[in-house]
Amino acid sequence: QVQLVQSGGGLVQPGGSLRLSCAASGSFFSINRMGWYRQAPGKQRELVAIITSGGWTNYSDSVKDRFTISRDNAKTALQMNSLKPEATAIYYCKLRAGWGTVYDYWGQGTQITVSS
């Protein structure tokens, strides 16, 4: 059974920083990519950042130059700087394993609230 366990998050003032971490365990095919998504109240889940097995990264335009995704084996982290109130959401990490046929696994979600 594959598990993704997230840590970090919480309440931060606008302009502050937070770091999210996610560690995957269990048996899965080779990692294709890992990423972070978020879902704000009343909105659909959206991509925040991804990092591929080769280290290529991609970011949502809304977080580019402020957030940094990293990966070390089956762990990923998201460093978030200069946070804005609109970043308030539940953040989820995701692991995609396999090639051709892929398998997606999700973390449990972590609340981030940006408010003064």
Secondary structure, 3 states (H helix, E strand, C coil): CCEEEEEECEEECCCCCEEEEEEEECCCCCEEEEEEEEECCCCCCEEEEEEECCCCEEECCCCCCCEEEEEECCEEEEEECCCCHHHCEEEEEEEEECCCCCEEEECCCEEEEECC
